[in-house]
């Protein structure tokens, strides 16, 4: 995708204006410092030009005393120039550093606000690899914007400073056309403009494809890195199924995309190098050739000739900013475009809906209990999953929603959590501060076991004794000595242990409303009974909505609802408990099954349908 210059400038201002509004004193203060130091650097360049004229004149006149004085003046100018250069670099670095920090935090917050990160992955046309866009593209977008902006300012000021000097030193060039002599003032300025214009035209012709090449390269690099990350994330599954050879082929394909983009980029860079290698070298000699006749005629001194040469080089460099920075401009435009695409994707996620991208119409409001009214759910591409679901969960009730795989149970769970926007109907949800959602695989953040146990609260939100007791109560007592150990607990613990850790987290937070999606799928019968026994003891009075299809879950609930597939989607129907279902007392005694065989369970299919799902 090609990015036009005016569009890139608009996008850059879009990324910058928020920071200039959020921290105006810092942002504008650093900008003013960078601009002032850039202009001071130009003034020093002009002073060096005067020094060069006087030094060469002293040499031409063999005036040793005057030349020695110029050496001391050179030392003073050099020291001052070093201080200004370091100060300008500091202002430029801090400006880019603080802008990037604000931009990264803004994008991270925008992506996580209202679960956008989840909806972005589900919707069509989502920005690929947001990790690379935040981690890498923001770095180059900010650093290169500051560098290019100050470089452009430097070139404009350089031209304004030296063009007048070069015009004055050029004198009037006599040109004879058809026997008529015409005086052309400022001939060296005109020559510099023609030379720079020809260089810019050639660079544009050779390098006009570079912006799209950089975009392709950035995307290919991100896809290759994502493929590498997936191998690290799913290393065990790949090893168990012996899929290394297939993964190697996939990585080779991903890197082939990087290679193809890089080869195109390297070819363009070589073509530009043909121009760049000789461009400034010729610019240093051309004014000597043009000014030599006047020097030999005695119209100018050697010092004036050298000053004119430097002025020509500076004017040419100022006019050649586009020539020198075209490769960087192309790269900069690609980084800015990728960051802006992520920002736009975050905004678009707010209006995601089935098929049209508009808000689907799921009304979520607070209420004293959970009430689903006329709730229909579908996929992001518009396929219907659940039709007109009606559920009322009162305080202290325990309701099981079951159904075959793919019927929409987990989608119902996500809708209640407020992270699934594709559907219509209304949901009344109790205060989120009193609810806790338990997915099949609990999320364990990076850090210590204590942090994983307390999540989403801070790691120190609960005392050590309290956390240790929660672990022991959920049959994880062996982990108590490691409570402050930092590890990848999502890899250290088995899925069954992770699910029990989720129940330990439940004991610490003590919510009044609990929503579980296959939260005991990896537990054996005894551990599952022990976890549900918590609702008869520590969590007595908490309401529970469970989603699952594992046989035997019905015995821990007051009501059972089944999602029954139909031609237009699944509908919720109430299921009557079978006469042989075990009473709750069977698992109240410390989580033990008291020797009752699991084979004696009545399977779920021995049920009769009742008319009401409420």
C-alpha positions in Angstrom: 0.0 0.0 0.0 1.5 3.3 -1.1 1.4 6.2 1.3 1.2 9.7 -0.2 3.3 12.5 1.4 0.4 14.7 2.4 -1.3 11.7 3.9 1.9 10.7 5.8 2.1 14.3 7.2 -1.5 14.2 8.3 -0.9 10.8 10.0 2.2 12.1 11.7 0.3 15.1 13.1 -2.4 12.7 14.2 0.2 10.8 16.2 1.8 13.9 17.6 -1.0 16.3 18.5 -2.2 14.2 21.4 1.1 14.5 23.1 1.4 18.2 22.5 -2.0 18.6 24.1 -1.3 16.2 27.0 2.1 17.7 27.9 2.3 21.1 26.2 5.1 22.5 28.4 7.4 19.5 27.8 6.6 18.9 24.2 6.7 22.6 23.0 9.7 23.4 25.3 11.8 20.6 23.8 10.6 21.5 20.3 11.7 25.1 20.9 15.1 24.0 22.3 15.7 21.8 19.2 14.7 24.5 16.8 16.9 27.1 18.6 19.9 24.9 18.6 19.4 24.0 15.0 19.4 27.7 14.1 22.4 28.3 16.2 24.2 25.5 14.4 23.5 27.3 11.1 24.9 30.5 12.5 28.1 28.7 13.4 28.3 27.2 9.9 28.1 30.8 8.6 30.9 31.8 11.0 33.0 28.9 9.8 32.4 30.2 6.3 33.8 33.6 7.2 36.7 31.9 9.0 37.5 29.9 5.9 37.6 33.1 3.8 39.9 35.0 6.2 42.2 32.0 6.7 42.7 31.4 3.0 43.2 35.1 2.4 45.9 35.1 5.1 47.6 32.1 3.4 47.4 33.8 0.0 49.0 37.0 1.5 51.5 34.9 3.5 50.4 36.8 6.7 51.6 34.4 9.5 50.2 36.6 12.3 46.8 36.9 10.8 46.7 33.1 10.1 47.7 32.4 13.7 44.9 34.6 14.9 42.5 32.6 12.7 43.6 29.4 14.3 42.6 30.6 17.8 39.2 31.7 16.3 38.9 28.2 14.8 39.4 26.6 18.2 36.8 28.8 19.8 34.3 28.1 17.0 35.0 24.3 17.2 34.4 24.1 20.9 31.2 26.1 20.6 30.0 24.0 17.7 30.6 20.8 19.7 28.5 22.1 22.6 25.7 23.1 20.3 25.8 19.8 18.4 25.6 17.8 21.6 22.8 20.0 22.9 20.8 19.6 19.7 21.3 15.8 19.8 20.1 15.8 23.4 16.9 17.8 22.6 16.3 15.6 19.6 16.7 12.4 21.6 14.6 13.5 24.5 11.9 14.8 22.2 11.6 11.4 20.4 12.0 9.4 23.6 9.2 11.1 25.5 6.9 11.2 22.5 7.4 7.5 21.9 6.7 6.7 25.6 3.4 8.7 25.5 2.4 7.1 22.2 3.2 3.5 23.3 1.2 3.9 26.6 -1.6 5.5 24.6 -1.8 2.7 22.1 -1.5 0.0 24.8 -4.3 1.6 26.8 -6.4 2.1 23.7 -6.0 -1.5 22.7 -6.9 -2.8 26.1 -9.8 -0.4 26.7 -13.2 -2.1 26.7 -11.6 -5.4 25.5 -10.7 -3.9 22.1 -7.7 -6.2 21.9 -10.1 -9.2 21.8 -12.5 -7.7 19.2 -9.7 -6.6 17.0 -8.5 -10.2 16.6 -12.0 -11.4 15.8 -13.0 -8.7 13.2 -12.2 -8.6 9.6 -9.4 -6.3 8.3 -7.7 -6.2 11.7 -4.3 -4.6 12.0 -1.8 -7.5 11.9 0.8 -8.0 14.6 0.0 -5.2 17.0 3.0 -6.2 19.1 5.4 -5.1 16.3 3.4 -2.0 15.6 3.7 -0.9 19.3 7.2 -2.2 20.0 9.0 -1.4 16.8 7.0 0.8 14.5 6.4 3.5 17.2 10.1 3.7 17.8 11.0 4.4 14.2 7.9 6.5 13.6 8.9 8.9 16.4 12.7 8.9 16.0 12.6 9.4 12.2 9.9 12.0 12.4 12.0 14.1 14.8 15.2 13.6 12.7 13.5 14.3 9.4 11.7 17.4 10.7 14.8 18.9 12.3 16.8 18.0 9.2 14.3 19.8 6.9 14.4 22.8 9.2 18.2 22.7 9.1 18.1 22.6 5.3 15.6 25.5 5.0 17.6 27.6 7.4 20.8 26.6 5.6 19.5 27.7 2.3 18.2 31.0 3.7 21.6 31.7 5.3 23.9 30.8 2.4 21.8 31.5 -0.7 22.3 35.3 -0.1 26.0 34.9 0.5 26.4 32.7 -2.6 24.3 35.3 -4.6 26.6 38.1 -3.5 29.8 36.1 -4.2 28.6 34.9 -7.6 28.6 38.4 -9.1 27.1 38.9 -12.5 27.8 36.3 -15.2 28.0 37.8 -18.7 26.2 35.6 -21.2 26.3 36.4 -25.0 23.3 35.3 -27.0 23.2 36.3 -30.7 25.7 39.0 -30.3 23.9 40.5 -27.2 25.5 40.3 -23.9 23.2 39.6 -21.0 24.2 39.9 -17.3 22.9 37.0 -15.2 23.1 37.8 -11.4 23.4 35.0 -8.9 24.6 32.5 -11.4 26.0 30.1 -8.8 22.6 30.0 -7.0 20.9 29.2 -10.3 23.5 26.5 -11.0 23.0 25.0 -7.5 19.2 25.0 -8.1 19.5 23.3 -11.5 22.0 20.7 -10.2 19.8 19.9 -7.2 16.6 19.7 -9.3 18.2 17.2 -11.7 19.3 15.1 -8.7 15.8 15.2 -7.2 14.2 14.1 -10.4 16.5 11.2 -10.9 16.1 10.1 -7.2 12.3 10.2 -7.6 12.3 8.2 -10.8 14.6 5.5 -9.3 13.2 5.3 -5.8 9.5 6.0 -6.2 8.7 2.3 -5.4 10.5 2.4 -2.1 7.5 3.3 0.2 5.5 0.3 -0.9 8.6 -1.9 -0.6 9.1 -0.8 3.0 5.5 -1.5 3.8 5.8 -5.0 2.4 9.1 -5.6 4.2 7.6 -4.4 7.6 4.6 -6.7 7.1 6.8 -9.7 6.1 9.1 -9.1 9.0 6.1 -9.0 11.4 4.6 -12.2 9.9 8.0 -14.1 10.3 8.4 -13.0 13.9 4.8 -14.0 14.6 5.5 -17.5 13.2 8.6 -17.7 15.5 6.5 -16.7 18.5 3.9 -19.3 17.8 6.6 -22.0 17.9 7.7 -20.8 21.3 4.1 -20.6 22.5 3.1 -24.0 21.2 6.4 -25.8 21.6 5.0 -28.7 23.5 2.2 -29.5 21.1 4.7 -29.3 18.1 7.1 -31.6 19.9 4.5 -34.1 20.9 3.1 -34.4 17.4 6.6 -34.3 15.8 5.7 -31.3 13.7 9.1 -29.7 13.5 9.6 -30.5 9.8 6.3 -28.8 8.9 7.1 -25.8 11.1 10.4 -25.5 9.4 8.7 -25.4 6.1 6.3 -22.8 7.4 9.1 -20.6 8.8 11.0 -20.9 5.4 7.8 -19.7 3.6 7.5 -16.8 6.1 11.1 -15.8 5.7 10.8 -16.1 1.9 8.4 -13.1 2.1 11.0 -11.2 4.1 13.7 -12.1 1.6 11.7 -11.1 -1.5 10.9 -7.7 0.0 14.5 -7.2 1.1 15.9 -8.1 -2.4 13.6 -5.4 -3.9 14.7 -2.9 -1.3 18.4 -3.7 -1.7 18.1 -3.4 -5.5 16.5 0.1 -5.1 19.2 1.1 -2.7 22.0 0.1 -5.1 20.4 2.1 -7.8 20.2 5.2 -5.6 23.8 4.6 -4.5 25.0 5.2 -8.1 23.6 8.8 -7.8 24.6 9.4 -4.2 28.2 8.2 -4.6 29.1 11.1 -6.9 26.5 13.7 -6.2 28.1 15.6 -3.4 31.6 15.0 -4.8 30.7 16.8 -8.0 29.0 19.5 -5.9 32.3 20.2 -4.2 34.2 20.6 -7.5 31.6 22.3 -9.7 31.8 25.8 -8.0 35.6 25.7 -8.3 35.3 25.1 -12.1 32.6 27.9 -12.4 34.5 30.4 -10.2 38.0 29.7 -11.5 37.8 32.2 -14.4 36.9 35.1 -12.0 39.8 34.1 -9.7 42.3 33.9 -12.5 41.0 37.3 -13.7 41.7 38.8 -10.3 38.0 39.6 -9.6 37.9 37.5 -6.4 40.6 36.4 -3.9 41.5 32.8 -3.0 39.5 33.2 0.3 36.4 34.4 -1.6 36.7 31.5 -4.0 36.9 29.0 -1.1 34.0 30.7 0.7 32.0 30.6 -2.5 32.7 26.9 -2.9 31.5 26.2 0.7 28.4 28.3 0.1 27.6 26.4 -3.1 28.0 23.1 -1.3 25.8 24.2 1.6 23.1 25.6 -0.8 23.3 22.4 -2.8 23.0 20.3 0.4 20.0 22.3 1.5 18.3 21.9 -1.8 19.2 18.2 -1.9 17.5 17.3 1.3 14.9 15.3 -0.7 17.7 13.5 -2.6 19.6 12.5 0.5 16.6 11.5 2.6 14.4 9.7 0.0 15.2 6.2 1.3 14.6 7.3 4.9 11.4 9.1 3.9 10.1 5.9 2.3 10.9 3.9 5.5 9.4 6.6 7.7 6.1 6.7 5.8 5.7 2.9 6.2 6.3 3.1 10.0 3.8 6.0 10.5 1.2 4.2 8.3 1.4 1.0 10.4 1.1 2.9 13.7 -1.9 4.9 12.4 -3.5 1.7 11.1 -3.3 0.2 14.7 -4.9 3.3 16.1 -7.7 3.2 13.6 -8.2 -0.5 14.3 -8.6 0.3 18.0 -11.3 2.8 17.1 -13.0 0.6 14.6 -13.3 -2.2 17.2 -15.8 -0.1 19.2 -18.3 -0.3 16.3 -17.7 -4.0 15.4 -20.9 -5.8 14.6 -22.0 -8.7 12.4 -21.4 -8.1 8.8 -21.7 -4.3 8.6 -19.3 -3.1 11.3 -22.1 -1.2 13.1 -23.1 -1.8 16.7 -25.1 -4.9 16.7 -27.6 -3.9 19.5 -26.6 -5.9 22.6 -27.7 -3.7 25.4 -25.7 -4.3 28.6 -26.9 -2.6 31.8 -26.3 -3.1 35.5 -29.0 -5.0 37.5 -29.6 -6.8 40.8 -29.3 -10.2 39.0 -28.3 -11.7 35.7 -31.1 -11.4 33.1 -30.8 -12.4 29.4 -33.7 -11.2 27.3 -34.1 -12.1 23.7 -30.4 -12.6 23.3 -29.3 -13.7 19.8 -25.6 -14.2 19.1 -23.7 -14.7 15.9 -20.1 -14.8 14.6 -18.2 -11.8 13.2 -19.0 -13.0 9.7 -22.8 -13.1 10.4 -23.4 -16.8 11.1 -26.1 -17.3 13.7 -25.2 -19.2 16.9 -27.8 -18.6 19.6 -31.4 -17.5 19.1 -33.5 -15.6 21.6 -31.9 -16.9 24.8 -33.7 -16.2 28.1 -31.9 -16.8 31.4 -32.6 -15.4 34.9 -29.9 -16.1 37.5 -31.0 -15.0 41.0 -28.7 -14.5 44.0 -27.5 -17.9 45.4 -28.8 -19.9 42.4 -26.7 -22.4 40.4 -27.5 -22.9 36.8 -25.8 -25.1 34.2 -25.9 -24.4 30.5 -24.9 -27.4 28.5 -25.0 -28.4 24.8 -22.9 -30.1 22.2 -19.6 -28.6 21.0 -20.1 -25.6 18.7 -23.6 -24.8 19.8 -22.5 -21.4 21.2 -22.0 -22.0 24.9 -18.6 -20.2 25.1 -20.0 -17.4 22.9 -22.8 -17.0 25.5 -20.2 -16.8 28.2 -18.3 -14.1 26.3 -21.5 -12.1 25.7 -22.3 -12.1 29.4 -18.7 -10.9 30.1 -19.4 -8.0 27.7 -16.6 -8.9 25.2 -18.8 -10.3 22.4 -20.5 -7.5 20.4 -22.0 -9.6 17.5 -25.7 -10.1 18.3 -28.8 -8.4 19.6 -31.0 -8.4 22.7 -30.3 -7.2 26.3 -28.2 -8.4 29.2 -28.6 -7.2 32.8 -25.4 -8.0 34.7 -24.6 -7.5 38.4 -21.9 -5.0 39.5 -18.6 -6.2 37.9 -16.9 -5.7 41.3 -19.0 -8.6 42.6 -18.4 -10.9 39.7 -15.7 -13.2 38.5 -15.4 -15.0 35.2 -13.5 -18.3 35.0 -12.5 -19.5 31.5 -11.4 -23.0 30.6 -7.7 -22.0 30.8 -7.2 -19.4 33.5 -4.9 -16.5 32.6 -1.7 -16.5 34.6 0.3 -13.3 34.3 4.0 -13.2 34.1 5.6 -13.0 37.6 5.3 -14.8 40.9 2.8 -17.4 41.9 1.4 -14.9 44.4 0.7 -12.5 41.5 -1.0 -15.2 39.5 -3.1 -16.1 42.5 -4.2 -12.5 43.3 -4.8 -11.5 39.6 -6.4 -9.1 38.6 -5.6 -7.5 42.0 -2.1 -6.5 42.9 0.2 -9.3 44.1 0.3 -7.9 47.6 -3.5 -7.5 47.9 -3.7 -10.7 50.0 -1.6 -11.9 52.9 0.7 -14.8 52.7 -1.3 -16.9 55.2 -4.5 -16.2 53.3 -3.0 -17.1 49.9 -1.4 -20.3 51.3 -4.7 -21.4 52.8 -6.4 -20.9 49.5 -3.8 -23.1 47.8 -4.2 -25.8 50.3 -7.9 -25.7 50.2 -7.8 -26.3 46.4 -5.4 -29.2 46.8 -2.3 -27.2 45.8 -0.5 -27.3 49.1 2.7 -28.4 47.4 3.0 -25.0 45.8 2.9 -23.0 49.0 6.8 -22.9 49.4 7.0 -21.5 45.8 4.4 -18.7 46.4 7.0 -16.0 45.7 8.9 -17.8 42.9 8.8 -16.1 39.6 8.2 -18.5 36.7 6.1 -19.1 33.6 3.4 -20.7 35.7 1.2 -21.2 32.6 3.9 -23.7 31.5 5.0 -25.1 34.9 1.5 -26.1 36.0 -0.7 -28.6 34.2 -4.1 -27.5 33.0 -5.7 -29.3 35.9 -3.5 -27.4 38.3 -4.2 -24.1 36.6 -7.9 -24.7 36.9 -7.6 -25.4 40.6 -5.5 -22.2 40.9 -8.5 -20.5 39.3 -10.6 -21.8 42.2 -8.0 -20.6 44.7 -8.2 -17.2 43.1 -12.0 -17.5 43.6 -11.6 -18.1 47.3 -9.4 -15.0 47.7 -11.7 -12.6 45.8 -15.0 -14.1 47.2 -17.3 -12.8 44.4 -21.1 -12.9 44.8 -21.6 -14.0 41.1 -19.4 -16.6 39.4 -19.5 -17.5 35.7 -17.6 -20.6 34.6 -16.8 -21.9 31.1 -15.6 -25.5 31.2 -13.6 -24.4 34.3 -13.3 -28.1 35.5 -12.8 -29.8 32.2 -9.2 -30.9 33.1 -10.1 -32.2 36.6 -10.7 -35.7 37.6 -14.0 -36.6 39.4 -12.6 -36.2 42.9 -10.9 -32.8 42.3 -14.0 -31.6 40.5 -16.2 -32.5 43.4 -13.8 -30.8 45.8 -13.9 -27.6 43.8 -17.7 -27.5 43.7 -17.8 -28.2 47.4 -16.4 -24.7 47.9 -19.8 -23.4 47.0 -21.3 -25.3 50.0 -18.7 -23.8 52.4 -16.6 -20.8 51.8 -18.7 -19.6 48.8 -22.1 -20.4 50.2 -24.6 -17.9 48.8 -22.7 -17.1 45.7 -24.6 -17.4 42.4 -23.1 -19.7 39.8 -23.6 -20.0 36.1 -21.7 -22.9 34.6 -21.2 -23.7 31.0 -20.0 -27.1 30.0 -21.0 -30.4 28.5 -19.1 -32.8 30.8 -21.4 -35.5 32.3 -22.0 -35.2 36.0 -21.9 -31.4 36.2 -25.7 -31.3 36.6 -25.5 -32.7 40.1 -23.9 -29.5 41.4 -26.6 -27.1 40.0 -30.2 -26.3 40.8 -31.2 -26.0 37.1 -29.9 -27.3 33.8 -30.5 -25.5 30.5 -29.5 -27.0 27.2 -28.6 -25.3 23.9 -30.3 -27.4 21.3 -29.1 -26.8 17.7 -31.7 -25.8 15.1 -31.6 -24.6 11.4 -31.2 -20.9 12.4 -29.1 -21.4 15.5 -29.3 -23.0 18.9 -32.1 -22.4 21.4 -32.1 -22.6 25.1 -34.4 -25.2 26.7 -34.8 -26.2 30.3 -33.8 -29.8 31.1 -35.4 -31.8 33.9 -33.0 -33.6 36.3 -33.3 -37.4 36.1 -34.6 -39.2 39.1 -31.3 -40.9 39.8 -29.2 -37.8 40.0 -27.0 -37.7 43.1 -27.9 -35.2 45.8 -25.5 -32.3 46.7 -24.6 -34.1 49.9 -22.6 -36.6 47.9 -19.7 -34.2 47.6 -20.2 -32.0 50.6 -17.9 -34.1 52.9 -14.6 -32.4 52.1 -14.9 -33.0 48.4 -14.9 -36.9 48.7 -17.1 -39.1 46.6 -17.5 -41.6 49.5 -16.6 -44.6 47.3 -19.5 -44.0 44.8 -18.5 -45.1 41.4 -18.6 -42.6 38.5 -20.0 -45.3 36.4 -23.3 -45.0 38.3 -24.0 -41.6 36.9 -27.1 -41.0 34.8 -25.9 -39.6 31.5 -27.1 -36.3 30.2 -29.2 -37.7 27.4 -31.6 -39.3 29.9 -33.6 -36.1 30.4 -36.9 -34.7 29.2 -37.4 -31.2 28.0 -39.5 -28.7 29.9 -41.2 -25.8 28.2 -39.6 -22.9 30.1 -35.9 -21.9 30.2 -36.3 -19.2 32.9 
